[in-house]
Amino acid sequence: MIIVLKPGATKQEIDHVMEKIEKLGLKPWLSEGVERKIIGVIGEEDVLRVQPLEGIPGVEKVMPILKPYKLASLEYKSEPSTVKVAEGIIIGGKKLTVMAGPCSVEDRGMLLDIARSVKKSGANILRGGAFKPRTSPYSFQGLGEEGLKYLAEAREKTGLAIVTELMDARNLDLVMEYADILQIGARNMQNYDLLKAVGRTDKPVLLKRGMSNTIKEFLMSAEYILAGGNPNVILCERGIRTFEDFTRFTLDINAVPAIKSLSHLPLIVDPSHASGKWGLVPALSRAAVAAGADGLMIEVHPNPEDAFSDGSQSLLPDKFGKVMKEIEQIAEIMGREI
């Protein structure tokens, strides 16, 4: 349910409404827009329906939210949200965000070289997995804390923010110590205990869509994080499983405008995982920007044929630089900038 406040509502009036909601055993969320302030209410809404809330000073009207994802919906917040990752790095808004780097953090030297390269091409966030979910238990699983330390060093030397995957709530404190963004991977999109854990922090969270999940399920997973108290959620479309086997997955380009019509949360696209083929990444990157995505996540590696993971979908640094120039042109047409 949404409580729309009058334009001139005072802090005392707003605090009174918030206290009233809490006394009813519900959870209020104050959202301050450009023109209006609203209070979102989470909990059993039937309790509110018998309360004369519209008679309280400062309240203009009370409206039900029809979507099951209350806090993620445009009904709750009609203006697009932005997420501040670090000083000068904001996801959402006019500026496109590009996250780039290797699938796995393999060694210090390679990571530092790639960080400098993608920074030079225009990326502002370095991606790299220190903990890796792999289909085979015999595949490389990541360097763990050693990899996190390499990422932190790369940030110190280049000024890039870092995003890395969190796989286990037991590692939350460790990963938070190093990362600017916590990535929840596709396989953990419905790991509700993990979502609740990151929801109790204020660290930005990059939530990837599960390979077999609907948009509604995707937004409901985001709702877990938001309901926990963390508003800093970034969605990531990374391809879904279909009958097509030429590509690794199928990029659901429909999801970009669809999610934008349903949710205020910023949304980026991962064309590398969507295709599994480096040769398709440039075209999918262009399509994502044209469709209205707020950014991209692209895998880049100096020697893909020897990569510990996902070499087939990784761009060489010079090809990544070319993609950045291409999407810059499309961004300008779309009224955005790199």
N, C-alpha and C positions, 0 to 999 in steps of 0.2 A: 504494500500500500504506500502511496505517496501523499504527503501532506505539503501542499503548496502554501508558502508563506506570503504575506502581503509585502509589497515592495518596501514599505517603511517599517517592517517588523524590527523591534529593538532586540538587543542581546538578551535582556531580561525576559522578554516574551518568548524568544526562541528557547532559552534555558528552561523556562516553565513547561513548554511543550515537550521537550526532551525528557524532563523529569517525570512528567505525566505518563509518557510511553514506557519508561523504565519501571515505574510502579506497577504497570499492568503486566510486567514480566516479559516485555518485548524489547528488541534491540533497535535503537534509532541511529540513523546515519545522516549527518548533515552534509548536503552538497551545495556548494556555492557557485552558481552560474554567473554569466555576464549580466543577465537581467533579473534573475530571481534566485532565491534560496529555497531549497526544498528539503524535506526530511523523509528519507526512506525508512520504512519500518519492516523489520524481519521478525517472523514468528507467526503465531496463530492469529490470523487477521480477523477471525470471527469476534475476538475480544474487542477489537476496535469498532466494529460495526454497531455496537450498542452504546458507544461513547459519543457524546455531543462535541466532538473535537472542533467542528466548524464554528462553535460558539466561543472558543478560546481566543483571547486577544492575540492578534498577529497572524492568525490562520485565515487563509482565503478560501481554500477548498480541500477536500479529501478525495483522492482518486485511487481506485484499485489498480494494481499491476497485474495484467493478465498472463504475462509470460512466466514460466516456472523459474527462469533465471532472472531474479529480481534486480540484483545490483549490477548485473552485466548488461541489462537491457537499455534501449533508448528511451523507454518509458520512464526509467529512473533518472537518466541523465541524457538530455537531448543533444548536448554538445560533445564532440569527439574529445576523448581524454588524451592526455600526454603523460609520459612517464620519464621523469628525470633519472638518468643513469649515473651521470657524473657531471662535473662542471662543464658546461658547453655541449653536453650530449643529451638530447631529449628525443625520445621516440614518439612519433605522432606530430601533428602540426604540418607546417609547410615543408620542412626539411626532411628528406629521405635519409634513413639510417642504413648503412651497409655493414654487416658483420662478415668477416672473412678470416680464413685461416685453415689449418689442417684439421682433418677429422680427429686425429689423435695427436696428443703431445708426445713426440717420439724422442727428442733430445733437445738440449738447450740451444745449441748452435743453429739447428734448423728452424726452431721456433722464433728465435731472435731475427734471423734473416727474413723469414716470411712476414713477421710483424712490421719490420721496416719497409718491406716491399708493398704490402697492402695499404699501409699508411700513406706511402708516397702516391699510390693510385687513387686515394680518396676515401678509403674505409675509415671508420671511426671506432669500431669495436672489433677486437680480436677473438675469434672462436677457437676452441681447442678442447678436446676431451682428456681429462686426467683419469676419469673412471669411465670405462667403455662397456655398454651393454652389447654383447655379441651373441649371435645365434648359436655358434659353436663354443663349448666350454674350453676348447683347445686354442682358440684365437686369442690374440693380444688383448688384454683386459685394461690396459692403461698403466701409467706410472704412479698413480695415486698422489700422495702429498708432494712427492718430488716434482710431478708435473704441474701441480698448483704453484709451486715455488717458481718454476720457469715462467709460467704465465704472469705472475706478479712482477718478475724481473722485466719481462717484455713490456708490461704496462709502465713501469718506472722509466724505461729507456726510450719509449716511443710516445707516451701520453695516450695510448689507446686504452679504452675500457676493456674488460674481459668478461666473456660469458662462457660458462662451462657447466656440464651436466651434473646434477645431483641425483643419485640413484637410490640412496638409502638415507632415511631420516637420522640414522645413527651418525652419519657424516655431515649433518647439517651445520654444526658449529664450525667444523673444519673448513668446509667449502665456503661458508660465509666469511671466514677470516680473509680469504684471498679474492673471491669473485665479486664483480660488480653486478652481475646478473646471474641468478640461479636458473638453469635450464631444466625443465621437466620434460623428458623425452617422450616420444610417441608411445612407447611400451608402458610408460608409467602414467599416462594421462588419466586413468581411472584408479590409480593407487591413492585411495582417499586418505589414508593415514599420512602419506607423504604430502598431499595437497593441504591437509589441515596443518601440518608442521610448518610449511612455508607460509601459510596464511597467518601464522602467529608472529611472523617477522614483518619488517617493513622493507626488506630487500626486494628490488625488482625481480619479477619472475617471468621467464619466457616459457610459455606453455605450448607444447607442440600437439597438434591434433593426432589422435590415434589413427593407425592405418585403416581401421575398419569402423570408425566412429562417425556418427552423423554430426551435423552442425549443432543440433540441439544438445547432444551429449557433450560436445566440445565446450559449449557455453556453460553447461551445467558443471563441468569440471572447473572452469574459471570461477564459477559462483562459489565453490568450496573455498577458494583462496580469498576471494573478496569477503565472504561471510566471516572468515577468520579474523578480519580486520586489516588485511593488506590490500590497498587499492592499486598497487603498482604491478598490474598484470599486462603482459604483452602476449598476444596470440600469434601462433605460427602455423600456417598451412604448409604441409610438407609432403603432400601426395597421399592418396588413398589406394587401397587394394581393389583392383577390378579384375575382369577376366583377361585384360591385355597383359601379355608377358614379354613384349618387346622392350618395354621400359621397366625399371625396378618397381615403380608405383605409377599412378596417374595423377598428375597435378590437377587438382580441382580448382580451376581458375574461376568457376562459378562462385566458389566460397568467398572470394574477395568482396565482390559487390553484395553478395547475400549477407555476409556477416556485418558489413558496413550498414546494411539496412536494418539490422537487428540489435547491434551492440555499439556502445561508445568506445570500446577498448581498441587500442592500436593493434594493427595486424601486419605482420611481415610474412614473406614467402621464402621457402627454402627450395630452390629449383634443383639443387644438387641431389638431395635425397629423393625428390619427386621423380627424377628421370633415371638416376643411376648412370647416366652417360654424359661425359663432359661436353660432348659436341652439341647437346641439346640445351645446355645451361644458358648460353647467351640469349637464345630465342625466348626461353621461358622467363628469363629475367626481364626482358623487354615487355613481355606480355603482362607480367605481374605489376610492373610500374604503370603500364597503360590502364590496367584494371582498377587501380586505385590503392595498391598496397602501400604501407607506410615505410617499407624497407625490405631488404633482402638478407639472406644468410647464404653465403657461397663458400664452398670448400676450395682451398688453394693449397697447392703443394709444389715444392721445387723439383721433385722427381716422382711423379705419380706411379710409375711402374714399380717402384720399390717402397711405396707407402705401406705402413703397417695395417691400414684399413681404408677402404673406400677410395682407392687410387683411381678406379675407372670413372669416377664422377668428379674428380678434382681438376681444376684448371691450373695450368702453368701460370706463373706470375705475369708474364707478358700478355697472355690471353685475358687474364682478369683485368688488367689495365685497359684493354680494348673494350671489354664489357662495360666498365665504368664510364667510358666516354660515350658509349651508345645510350646507356640509360640516362645519362645527363641530358641528352637531347630530348628524350621522351619526357623526362621530368619537367623540362621547361615548357613543353606543350601542355602538360597537365597542370601547370601552375605551381609546380614544386621545384625544389632545388636539391643538389647533392651537398 
